[in-house]
Amino acid sequence: LDDVIKQAKSEGAYIIALEQYPNSLSPQECKDILAKNNINSTYLILGNEVHGVNDSVLKTADSILEIPMLGTKESLNVSVATAIALYELKK
């Protein structure tokens, strides 16, 4: 995965990792960055439901996106999280 990210970045892609993280951004903050920088190619990286996105990917990602959630749950099924993230980034 690290090689894919390096290749994508060399081609001008913007890498977003979906994870709960101290410096994570809201969907709107990510959309603002994409619009401000006129970014056309974006990769959305998701981890599995147990371990999430690994640290090496988090370190190389351009942004870390977090889906805001209310209540006590800390995670979503990865397919649900994918759908929500894609919807939020494209709306």
C-alpha positions as CSV (number, residue, x, y, z in Angstrom):
1,L,0.0,0.0,0.0
2,D,2.9,2.4,0.8
3,D,4.1,2.0,-2.8
4,V,0.7,2.7,-4.2
5,I,0.4,5.9,-2.1
6,K,3.9,7.0,-3.3
7,Q,3.0,6.4,-6.9
8,A,-0.4,8.2,-6.5
9,K,1.3,11.2,-4.9
10,S,3.9,11.4,-7.6
11,E,1.0,11.7,-10.1
12,G,-0.5,14.6,-8.1
13,A,-3.2,12.6,-6.2
14,Y,-4.3,13.8,-2.8
15,I,-4.5,11.0,-0.2
16,I,-7.2,10.9,2.5
17,A,-7.2,8.3,5.2
18,L,-10.4,7.6,7.1
19,E,-9.7,7.2,10.8
20,Q,-10.3,8.5,14.2
21,Y,-7.1,10.4,15.0
22,P,-6.1,13.4,17.1
23,N,-5.5,15.7,14.0
24,S,-8.4,14.3,11.9
25,L,-10.5,16.7,9.9
26,S,-14.3,16.9,9.3
27,P,-15.7,16.1,5.9
28,Q,-16.3,19.8,5.3
29,E,-12.7,20.6,6.1
30,C,-11.4,18.0,3.7
31,K,-13.8,19.3,1.0
32,D,-12.5,22.8,1.6
33,I,-8.9,21.7,1.1
34,L,-9.8,19.8,-2.1
35,A,-11.6,22.9,-3.5
36,K,-9.0,25.4,-2.4
37,N,-6.2,23.5,-4.1
38,N,-8.2,22.5,-7.1
39,I,-7.5,18.8,-6.5
40,N,-9.0,16.4,-9.1
41,S,-7.5,13.1,-8.1
42,T,-8.2,11.8,-4.6
43,Y,-7.6,8.4,-3.0
44,L,-9.6,7.4,0.1
45,I,-7.8,4.9,2.2
46,L,-9.8,2.8,4.7
47,G,-8.6,0.2,7.2
48,N,-10.3,-2.8,8.6
49,E,-12.9,-2.7,11.3
50,V,-10.6,-4.0,14.0
51,H,-7.2,-2.3,13.4
52,G,-8.1,0.7,11.2
53,V,-5.6,2.3,9.0
54,N,-1.9,1.5,9.8
55,D,0.4,4.1,11.1
56,S,2.6,4.3,8.0
57,V,-0.4,5.2,5.9
58,L,-1.6,7.8,8.4
59,K,1.9,9.4,8.4
60,T,1.9,9.6,4.6
61,A,-1.7,10.7,4.1
62,D,-2.3,14.3,3.1
63,S,-5.3,14.5,5.4
64,I,-7.0,12.2,7.9
65,L,-10.8,12.3,7.7
66,E,-13.1,11.4,10.6
67,I,-16.8,10.9,10.4
68,P,-18.4,12.8,13.3
69,M,-20.6,10.5,15.5
70,L,-22.8,11.1,18.4
71,G,-23.2,8.7,21.3
72,T,-20.9,6.1,22.7
73,K,-20.1,4.0,19.6
74,E,-16.5,4.5,18.3
75,S,-16.7,2.7,15.0
76,L,-18.8,1.9,11.9
77,N,-18.8,-1.1,9.6
78,V,-16.2,-0.3,6.9
79,S,-18.7,-0.5,4.1
80,V,-21.0,2.0,5.9
81,A,-18.1,4.3,6.7
82,T,-17.1,4.2,3.0
83,A,-20.5,5.1,1.9
84,I,-20.8,8.0,4.4
85,A,-17.3,9.4,3.6
86,L,-17.9,9.3,-0.2
87,Y,-21.3,10.9,0.2
88,E,-19.9,13.7,2.4
89,L,-16.9,14.4,0.2
90,K,-19.0,14.6,-3.0
91,K,-22.2,16.4,-1.8
